[in-house]
Amino acid sequence: MWDYPDGGVPEADEDELVARVVAEMERVRPDVVVGFWPESGATGHADHMQMGRVTELAIAELEASGGSYTGPEHLVYTISPSGALSVFGGEAGAFVVANQPKPEYAMSAEVAKKHEGWTIHSSQANYMQESYILPTWLIHALWDQEFYHVRDLEADPLG
């Protein structure tokens, strides 16, 4: 993880962020990258939305580079469950549902790991309950699948 304050990613220098993502992709050379859908960020969080945009810009830069590594073959976006967000999501959920594609894939989620991930970030301690009405533990218990939208970058390049 990089040292940007929670909510501070949209204020960070976008060129610097893109360069950091490009450098990491060149180092790792992944075939698949998992990121956020830029228009919704999976939760409506501005940091997630900006990193979704930055990820797409970095991949487009790699595609255009003509170097030995021209980016991943697929970009997989995390998608939130539209049905649950429509019912329990409040304004944040309605925003996410209106601004994300339908998923093509779903897989079982490790609910305890998801909850643990939220507790790592002190700024997120009350985010789920404040945004989605229900307690975080209950949201994670109900949200027991992960959903994905897959973009084949050969068929649908970003550049």
N, C-alpha and C positions, 0 to 999 in steps of 0.2 A: 504494500500500500504506500502511496505517496503522501507527503505531509501537506495536504491542503485542508483548510478548515471546513467543517461541515457547512454546506451552503455556499462555500467560496469558490467552487470550481468555475461557475459561469463568469466570475470576476478575474480569473487567472488568464494569463496571456494565451490565447488560443494557439498561436503558432508554436509556442513552447510546448503546450500539451500535445499537439500533433507530432512534433519532433520527438518527444519522449515515447509516444506510442509507436511511431515508426521505428525508432531505435530498438525498442523491446521486441517488436515483431521481427525485425531483421536478425536480432540475436537468437530468438527462439525458433523462427521460421515455421509457424503453425500452419497446418492445413485447414483448420477450423478455428474461428474466433467466436466467442460468445460475448454478446454485448447487449446494451439497452436499445430499445426502439427509441429513436431521438425525439419523436413527438409526444411520447408518454413517459418514458423512463421507468416503466413497469409500475411505478407508484406515484408518478407525478412529481417526483423529487427533481429539483432543478439541476443538481449535480449529475444525476443519472441521465437526464436528458442531454446535458452538455457532453458528457462522456460518450453517449451514443453518437452524437454528431461528430465529435473528435475521432472516434473509432472509424466512422465512415470516411472522414477526410484523410486519415492516415492510410487506410486501405486504398483509396483513390490515388493518393500520392505514390504508393508502392506500385500500383497497376501501371502508372504513367512513367515510372522510373526507368524501365528497360533494364534494370539490374538483374543479378542472378536470382534474386528472390522478388517476385512481383506480387506478393500478398497471398492470403489464404484462398482456398477454393470455395469455401462457404463461410457466410456470416450468419450466425444463429442468434436470433433475438429472443430474450426472455419476455414472455407475455403473461400478463396477469389474468386470472380467471374472471371473465366478463360477467358470468351469471352471478357469482357471489358479490362482485363489486357493484353490480347494478342494484342488488338488494341491500347490502350492508355498507357500501362504500361512501355514502354521502357525496359531497361535492368533489372530493379528490377522486373517488371511485368513478363517478360519472365522467370526469375529465379523462381518466385513463381509458375507460371503455370507448369513449368517442374518438380517441386518438391512437388506437393501436389496431394492427391487423388481427385477423382470426388466426389462431395457431393451427399448424398442421400436425404437430406432435405433442404428446403428453407422456410423462413418465412419473413413476412414484417418487415422492420426495422424502428425504430424511427430516422429518418434522423437528426432532430435537436439535439437529444441526442448524436448521433454519433459525430456530429460536435462539440458539447460542450465538449465531452470527449477528443477530440484532442486539444482543446484550453486550457484545464487544464494543459497540459504539455508544458511549454514554449519551450522546445527543439524540439517539434514537429510542431511548428508554420508554418514552410515552408516545412516540410518533404513531404507532399503529392504533392505539386506543383513541388518541385525539383525532386521527384522520378517519378511522373506520368504525367508530362507536364501540366495537367489541374489544375485550381484553386481548392483548397480544397472544397469549398462550392459546386462546380459543380460536383466533384467526388462523394460527399455524396448525392447530388440530384439524380445522375444517379444510384448510388449503393443503391437502396431502398429495397434491400432484404439482409438477412443474410443467409449464406449457411453453412451446417454442414455435417461432416462425423462422423458416430457413430460407436464406437467399443464396442461390447458386450463382457465384460471382463470375463464372464463365458464361453462363447464359444471360445474366443480368448484371454486368459490371457497374461499379459505382462511378467510374471516371467518364 
